Structure formats: C-alpha cells, structure tokens
Amino acid sequence: MRAFAQVDVFTAEPCFGNPVAVVLDADGMSDDAMARFANWTNLSETTFVLPPTDPGADYRVRIFTPDVELPFAGHPTIGTCHAWLEAGGNPKGEQIVQQCGVGLVPLRQVDGRLAFAAPPLMRSGPVDESDLVTVCQVLQIDRTEVVAAQWADNGPGWIAVMLADADAVLALVPDFGAVDSYVIGVVGAAKVGAVGHGPADGNVEVRAFFRAGGQAAEDPVTGSLNAALAQWLLAEGRAGSPMRG
C-alpha cells in the first residue's frame, strides 16, 4: 500500500478547485505503473513523490496527465507540496524546494497559503501564423480579435493569446473538437470598475483550454498558465503588478 492523497487546489471550498492526485511514496514505481495509475485517476494531473536526486531539493515529483508526462505544472506543484507537508515533510531551509522536469522550483508559505516561483519559460517569443489560425479555429474567433500572442511554455506547452478585454474572454465558446491537440491560454484585461473585478478579485480574466489524447477540457484554474502569462504581460508592460486573475 502506498500513501495517497487527492488535493483540491486553489480553493477554500471543497469541490470548487482544481483536483490533483498525489502518490506520496512512489519510490520503486515503474514509468508504466505511474502512467497507468494516472490514466486510471482520469484527472488532469497525477503526481508521484520520490526522493530527490538533487541535494538542493526537499523532494522530487513526476507529473502525469492521463496520456503524457509533464516537466512542470502549476496546480500539481501546489497540491503536491501541500500533501507532502501534511504527510510530515520537513523542508531543509526556509523555503520548500521541489525537483521536477524543469529543475528546482522553490515554494513558500504566505499566510498559510503556498506560492511557487515561476520557472523560466522553456519556449517564448512570437507564434507562427499557422498556429494562430489553429488557435482561432478552436476559440471560434476571427484572427483580428487577437490583440497579441506569445509562446508561454513552461512545461505544458502553452500558446497564450490576449483578447480585447475580459468580456471577450468570458464570451468564448470554444470548439473543443476542432483539432486533435492544443494547449491554449487566453487573457483579457478587466475594465476599470467592472463588477467582479475589484482589487481583491482580479484585474485580468484568464481561461485555459487543452486537448490531448482524445480528451478536451477547460481547466478551472491553471497555475502554470498564470505564471507564464505574468512573465509575458509584466515584461511587455501589458499588465500591472500585482497581476490578479
């Protein structure tokens, strides 16, 4: 028997967050066993906690979707760290340090909440026009509605697009079956004084759509996307700090 937890991330209310399955003692599990278990849980991600191989890390984690392994993902990072701490994990220093496919990811607790330092982007820069055509096909919008676009890949493979405003983001009705594979993040700035976007609520609207292995969905909250969007938008002056989605 292996210790196991299921964590509801990014919420204080049960069943309103983004769930992740966490196998807390995965030492000795084969790649095939991890992949089969992740497929069985049928959650967007399942993680497997292992002893670190880097002396600077507190633990190592492998992250699987039902179909593939990811080098990094946001809510699995938060959820795994929470489960590790709840199971008695003790960090070596003031920060918790997670080892994963992109390297070392530091986390810290702020007022009882966990936050991670965004890892460097694995791919950034402009998006090819052919990829934008696909994005627009999935989102069911005209190409002229895209204000800006950028690769924002910190592991999952995000293409990020900015629309005119938060209302345009909320109005999206994507065609999930338009193409076989995509990982799309969409952002739009909230209008000043907009209802539901006060200082405590957020100044941008973010939605995340993905399709892989025949499965298509919208993620309720996506840590990797939000981290990558912040790196892009703040660097180009398209959003102010703090950026809240």
C-alpha positions as CSV (number, residue, x, y, z in Angstrom):
1,M,0.0,0.0,0.0
2,R,1.3,3.5,-0.9
3,A,0.2,6.7,0.8
4,F,-2.2,8.6,-1.4
5,A,-4.0,12.0,-1.3
6,Q,-6.3,13.9,-3.5
7,V,-6.0,17.7,-3.1
8,D,-8.5,20.4,-4.2
9,V,-6.2,23.2,-5.2
10,F,-6.9,27.0,-5.5
11,T,-10.0,26.9,-3.3
12,A,-11.1,27.1,0.3
13,E,-14.4,25.5,-0.6
14,P,-14.5,21.7,-1.3
15,C,-15.1,20.6,-4.9
16,F,-14.6,24.1,-6.4
17,G,-10.9,24.0,-7.2
18,N,-8.6,22.0,-9.5
19,P,-8.0,18.5,-8.2
20,V,-4.7,16.6,-8.3
21,A,-4.0,13.1,-7.2
22,V,-0.8,12.7,-5.2
23,V,1.0,9.3,-4.6
24,L,3.2,10.2,-1.6
25,D,5.6,7.3,-1.7
26,A,6.3,6.4,-5.4
27,D,9.8,5.1,-4.8
28,G,10.1,1.9,-6.9
29,M,7.2,2.5,-9.2
30,S,7.9,2.0,-12.8
31,D,7.2,4.5,-15.5
32,D,4.5,2.2,-16.9
33,A,2.9,1.9,-13.4
34,M,2.8,5.7,-13.0
35,A,1.3,6.2,-16.4
36,R,-1.4,3.5,-15.9
37,F,-2.3,5.0,-12.5
38,A,-2.5,8.5,-13.9
39,N,-4.8,7.2,-16.7
40,W,-6.9,5.4,-14.1
41,T,-7.4,8.5,-11.9
42,N,-8.6,10.4,-15.0
43,L,-7.7,13.7,-13.5
44,S,-5.9,16.4,-15.5
45,E,-2.7,15.6,-13.5
46,T,-1.5,12.9,-11.1
47,T,1.9,13.3,-9.3
48,F,4.3,10.9,-7.8
49,V,6.6,11.9,-4.9
50,L,10.1,10.5,-4.9
51,P,13.4,11.0,-3.0
52,P,15.3,13.9,-4.6
53,T,18.4,13.3,-6.7
54,D,19.5,17.0,-6.4
55,P,20.9,17.8,-2.9
56,G,19.2,21.2,-3.0
57,A,15.7,19.7,-3.2
58,D,13.4,18.5,-0.5
59,Y,11.6,16.0,-2.7
60,R,11.3,15.1,-6.3
61,V,8.0,14.9,-8.2
62,R,6.9,13.4,-11.6
63,I,3.7,14.8,-13.1
64,F,1.5,12.8,-15.4
65,T,-1.7,13.6,-17.3
66,P,-3.8,10.6,-18.4
67,D,-1.7,10.5,-21.5
68,V,1.8,12.1,-21.1
69,E,4.4,13.2,-18.5
70,L,4.9,16.9,-18.0
71,P,8.1,18.6,-16.9
72,F,6.1,21.1,-14.8
73,A,2.6,22.1,-14.0
74,G,1.2,24.7,-11.6
75,H,-1.6,23.2,-9.5
76,P,0.1,19.8,-9.2
77,T,3.1,21.7,-7.8
78,I,1.0,23.4,-5.1
79,G,-1.1,20.3,-4.4
80,T,1.9,18.0,-4.1
81,C,3.7,20.4,-1.8
82,H,0.6,20.7,0.4
83,A,0.2,16.9,0.6
84,W,3.9,16.4,1.3
85,L,3.8,18.9,4.2
86,E,0.5,17.4,5.5
87,A,2.2,13.9,5.5
88,G,5.0,15.3,7.7
89,G,7.5,16.6,5.2
90,N,10.1,19.0,6.6
91,P,11.9,21.4,4.3
92,K,15.7,21.7,4.7
93,G,15.6,25.5,4.7
94,E,13.2,28.5,4.9
95,Q,11.7,27.5,1.5
96,I,10.4,24.2,0.2
97,V,12.3,23.2,-2.9
98,Q,10.7,20.8,-5.4
99,Q,12.7,19.0,-8.0
100,C,10.8,18.3,-11.3
101,G,11.5,18.1,-15.0
102,V,12.3,21.8,-15.4
103,G,14.7,21.7,-12.4
104,L,14.3,23.2,-8.9
105,V,11.1,25.1,-8.1
106,P,11.1,27.0,-4.8
107,L,7.9,27.3,-2.8
108,R,7.0,29.3,0.3
109,Q,4.1,29.7,2.6
110,V,2.4,33.1,2.9
111,D,-0.3,33.4,5.5
112,G,-0.9,29.7,5.3
113,R,-1.0,29.6,1.5
114,L,1.6,28.1,-0.8
115,A,3.1,30.0,-3.7
116,F,5.8,28.9,-6.1
117,A,8.4,30.9,-8.0
118,A,7.7,30.7,-11.7
119,P,10.3,28.6,-13.5
120,P,11.9,30.1,-16.7
121,L,10.0,29.6,-19.9
122,M,11.1,26.7,-22.0
123,R,9.8,28.5,-25.1
124,S,8.8,32.1,-25.6
125,G,8.6,34.5,-28.5
126,P,6.1,35.1,-31.4
127,V,3.6,32.5,-32.5
128,D,3.6,31.4,-36.1
129,E,0.6,32.5,-38.2
130,S,-0.3,28.9,-38.9
131,D,-0.5,28.2,-35.1
132,L,-2.6,31.3,-34.6
133,V,-5.0,30.1,-37.3
134,T,-5.4,26.9,-35.3
135,V,-5.9,28.8,-32.1
136,C,-8.6,31.0,-33.6
137,Q,-10.3,27.8,-35.1
138,V,-10.5,26.3,-31.6
139,L,-11.7,29.6,-29.9
140,Q,-14.1,30.2,-32.8
141,I,-13.0,33.8,-33.2
142,D,-11.7,35.9,-36.1
143,R,-7.9,36.4,-36.4
144,T,-8.5,40.2,-36.0
145,E,-9.8,39.6,-32.4
146,V,-6.3,38.5,-31.2
147,V,-4.5,41.6,-29.7
148,A,-1.3,39.8,-29.1
149,A,0.1,36.3,-28.9
150,Q,3.2,34.6,-27.4
151,W,4.6,31.2,-26.7
152,A,4.4,30.9,-22.9
153,D,5.6,27.3,-22.4
154,N,6.9,26.4,-19.0
155,G,6.2,22.8,-19.4
156,P,2.6,22.0,-20.6
157,G,3.2,23.9,-24.0
158,W,1.0,27.0,-23.6
159,I,0.3,29.3,-26.5
160,A,-1.0,32.5,-24.9
161,V,-3.3,34.9,-26.6
162,M,-4.6,38.3,-25.5
163,L,-8.1,39.5,-26.5
164,A,-9.5,43.0,-26.3
165,D,-10.9,42.7,-22.7
166,A,-12.2,40.3,-20.0
167,D,-15.7,40.3,-21.6
168,A,-14.3,38.9,-24.8
169,V,-12.5,36.1,-22.8
170,L,-15.7,35.3,-20.9
171,A,-17.7,35.2,-24.2
172,L,-15.6,32.4,-25.7
173,V,-17.4,29.2,-26.7
174,P,-14.6,27.0,-28.0
175,D,-14.9,24.2,-30.4
176,F,-13.1,21.5,-28.3
177,G,-13.1,19.1,-31.2
178,A,-11.7,21.5,-33.8
179,V,-8.2,19.9,-33.9
180,D,-6.6,16.9,-32.3
181,S,-4.1,18.7,-30.0
182,Y,-3.8,22.2,-28.4
183,V,-2.9,23.9,-25.2
184,I,-4.3,27.5,-25.3
185,G,-4.3,30.2,-22.6
186,V,-6.5,33.3,-23.1
187,V,-6.3,36.5,-21.2
188,G,-8.1,39.9,-21.3
189,A,-7.9,42.9,-19.1
190,A,-10.9,43.8,-16.9
191,K,-12.5,47.2,-17.5
192,V,-11.9,49.7,-14.7
193,G,-14.8,49.4,-12.2
194,A,-16.1,46.1,-13.7
195,V,-18.3,44.1,-11.4
196,G,-16.4,41.1,-10.0
197,H,-13.0,42.6,-10.7
198,G,-12.3,44.8,-7.7
199,P,-8.8,45.0,-6.1
200,A,-9.4,41.7,-4.3
201,D,-10.9,39.9,-7.3
202,G,-8.5,40.4,-10.2
203,N,-7.5,42.8,-13.0
204,V,-7.4,40.2,-15.8
205,E,-9.6,37.3,-16.9
206,V,-7.8,34.1,-17.8
207,R,-9.2,30.9,-19.3
208,A,-7.3,27.7,-20.2
209,F,-8.3,25.2,-22.9
210,F,-6.5,21.9,-23.8
211,R,-6.9,18.8,-25.8
212,A,-4.7,15.8,-25.8
213,G,-5.1,12.1,-26.2
214,G,-8.8,12.5,-27.2
215,Q,-9.6,14.4,-24.0
216,A,-10.6,18.0,-24.2
217,A,-11.5,20.4,-21.3
218,E,-11.3,23.8,-19.8
219,D,-9.2,24.0,-16.6
220,P,-10.9,25.9,-13.8
221,V,-7.6,27.4,-12.6
222,T,-4.1,26.7,-14.1
223,G,-1.1,27.7,-12.1
224,S,1.5,27.1,-14.9
225,L,-0.5,29.3,-17.3
226,N,-1.0,32.1,-14.8
227,A,2.7,32.1,-14.0
228,A,3.7,32.2,-17.7
229,L,1.2,34.9,-18.5
230,A,2.5,37.1,-15.7
231,Q,6.1,36.7,-17.1
232,W,4.9,37.7,-20.5
233,L,2.5,40.5,-19.7
234,L,4.6,42.2,-17.0
235,A,7.7,42.1,-19.1
236,E,6.0,43.8,-22.0
237,G,4.1,46.3,-19.9
238,R,0.7,44.8,-20.9
239,A,-0.3,44.3,-17.2
240,G,0.5,45.9,-14.0
241,S,1.8,44.4,-10.8
242,P,0.3,42.8,-8.8
243,M,-1.5,40.9,-11.6
244,R,-4.5,39.1,-10.4
245,G,-6.6,36.7,-12.5
